Amino acid sequence: MPELPEVETTCRGISPHITGKSFQKTIIRHHQLRWPIPDNLPQLLQGKKILQVERRAKYLLIKTRQHTLIIHLGMSGSFYITHPESVVEKHDHVDFIFDKNTCLRYTDPRRFGAILLTDQPIDQHPLFTRLGPEPLGTDFNPEYLHQRSRNRKTAIKNFIMDAKVIAGVGNIYASESLFMAHIHPACAAGKISKKRYSDLVSAIQDVLQKAIKAGGTTLRDFVNGEKKPGYFSQQLQVYGRAGEPCPVCQTTIKQLRQGQRSSFYCPHCQH
């Protein structure tokens, strides 16, 4: 599933191609994604100029003066820039066509993504009202995380993956950040000291920034706006490496299940 770095990579990749351009035509081939695409979406977007392309948590936000397109890439969704007349592939479900022969095409083999439209301020939309701070923003700091964790028995990995606590730290980057901070993924969030939370905040931000620089992580389906994979998978230290030696101490990396997701950790380095 595309996580924050993959969505940020997509945002940065498509923004220069569509910002300042106006919607000329919207072609919807399949309305049924996670939620049905609104039938009147083409009419509402017609002629509207894109002012900004942003990311909030794992959502892409394409803003006009009147509306905001809210897009979630689901498990296998991606965007790429192409010519409006280019060959349409099996899983290409939506085309946003702009002036100067620019087409932003949405492809999604599993159709778990979402394309919605709102005229509300984003922070008032039901998808965003309960989201925590951005992990790369100034509101995310050791004091905040330490305070939110007090008296919490939840495992630290599940805690930092809770979007109400932090907006957008997914499974891959949670495992990698905990490894960098030397914290066992099953440790109770409420038992971690402020000093260790300082290490964890630094680790989360460092891992996310490196992943964005590498264009995200491609494990299965993700490609960026130019249909290229992300290369952070080459830098993963523990995720997906159960049975391999730890890159720091050579102890065998272990795997455990937490909240129906796999966690990877070094039993020597993380405690």
ChimeraX attribute file (.defattr): number of C-alpha atoms within 10 A of each C-alpha:
attribute: neighborCount
match mode: 1-to-1
recipient: residues
	/A:1	19
	/A:2	26
	/A:3	24
	/A:4	25
	/A:5	28
	/A:6	27
	/A:7	29
	/A:8	25
	/A:9	22
	/A:10	28
	/A:11	21
	/A:12	18
	/A:13	18
	/A:14	18
	/A:15	17
	/A:16	12
	/A:17	15
	/A:18	24
	/A:19	16
	/A:20	15
	/A:21	18
	/A:22	19
	/A:23	23
	/A:24	18
	/A:25	17
	/A:26	20
	/A:27	13
	/A:28	18
	/A:29	11
	/A:30	13
	/A:31	16
	/A:32	16
	/A:33	16
	/A:34	15
	/A:35	13
	/A:36	12
	/A:37	17
	/A:38	14
	/A:39	10
	/A:40	9
	/A:41	16
	/A:42	16
	/A:43	12
	/A:44	15
	/A:45	22
	/A:46	15
	/A:47	14
	/A:48	18
	/A:49	19
	/A:50	22
	/A:51	16
	/A:52	16
	/A:53	19
	/A:54	16
	/A:55	19
	/A:56	19
	/A:57	23
	/A:58	22
	/A:59	24
	/A:60	21
	/A:61	21
	/A:62	21
	/A:63	21
	/A:64	20
	/A:65	11
	/A:66	13
	/A:67	19
	/A:68	23
	/A:69	19
	/A:70	20
	/A:71	19
	/A:72	21
	/A:73	27
	/A:74	20
	/A:75	18
	/A:76	18
	/A:77	25
	/A:78	25
	/A:79	26
	/A:80	19
	/A:81	21
	/A:82	18
	/A:83	14
	/A:84	17
	/A:85	9
	/A:86	8
	/A:87	9
	/A:88	13
	/A:89	8
	/A:90	9
	/A:91	15
	/A:92	19
	/A:93	21
	/A:94	22
	/A:95	23
	/A:96	21
	/A:97	24
	/A:98	24
	/A:99	12
	/A:100	9
	/A:101	11
	/A:102	20
	/A:103	26
	/A:104	21
	/A:105	22
	/A:106	21
	/A:107	22
	/A:108	23
	/A:109	15
	/A:110	13
	/A:111	20
	/A:112	17
	/A:113	21
	/A:114	20
	/A:115	22
	/A:116	15
	/A:117	19
	/A:118	13
	/A:119	13
	/A:120	11
	/A:121	10
	/A:122	16
	/A:123	12
	/A:124	10
	/A:125	12
	/A:126	9
	/A:127	11
	/A:128	17
	/A:129	11
	/A:130	14
	/A:131	18
	/A:132	17
	/A:133	20
	/A:134	19
	/A:135	22
	/A:136	18
	/A:137	9
	/A:138	8
	/A:139	13
	/A:140	18
	/A:141	17
	/A:142	19
	/A:143	14
	/A:144	15
	/A:145	21
	/A:146	19
	/A:147	11
	/A:148	14
	/A:149	21
	/A:150	14
	/A:151	11
	/A:152	13
	/A:153	14
	/A:154	16
	/A:155	18
	/A:156	23
	/A:157	25
	/A:158	19
	/A:159	23
	/A:160	26
	/A:161	17
	/A:162	16
	/A:163	20
	/A:164	15
	/A:165	21
	/A:166	20
	/A:167	23
	/A:168	27
	/A:169	27
	/A:170	22
	/A:171	19
	/A:172	21
	/A:173	24
	/A:174	27
	/A:175	25
	/A:176	23
	/A:177	27
	/A:178	26
	/A:179	24
	/A:180	20
	/A:181	20
	/A:182	20
	/A:183	24
	/A:184	22
	/A:185	25
	/A:186	19
	/A:187	16
	/A:188	19
	/A:189	24
	/A:190	18
	/A:191	16
	/A:192	15
	/A:193	13
	/A:194	15
	/A:195	11
	/A:196	15
	/A:197	21
	/A:198	16
	/A:199	17
	/A:200	24
	/A:201	21
	/A:202	18
	/A:203	21
	/A:204	22
	/A:205	18
	/A:206	15
	/A:207	20
	/A:208	25
	/A:209	15
	/A:210	14
	/A:211	24
	/A:212	22
	/A:213	15
	/A:214	19
	/A:215	25
	/A:216	28
	/A:217	26
	/A:218	19
	/A:219	14
	/A:220	11
	/A:221	15
	/A:222	26
	/A:223	23
	/A:224	24
	/A:225	23
	/A:226	13
	/A:227	14
	/A:228	12
	/A:229	20
	/A:230	22
	/A:231	17
	/A:232	20
	/A:233	18
	/A:234	10
	/A:235	14
	/A:236	18
	/A:237	22
	/A:238	26
	/A:239	22
	/A:240	19
	/A:241	16
	/A:242	17
	/A:243	13
	/A:244	15
	/A:245	16
	/A:246	20
	/A:247	13
	/A:248	10
	/A:249	10
	/A:250	12
	/A:251	15
	/A:252	17
	/A:253	22
	/A:254	19
	/A:255	18
	/A:256	13
	/A:257	10
	/A:258	13
	/A:259	9
	/A:260	7
	/A:261	11
	/A:262	14
	/A:263	24
	/A:264	27
	/A:265	29
	/A:266	28
	/A:267	17
	/A:268	15
	/A:269	18
	/A:270	16
	/A:271	15
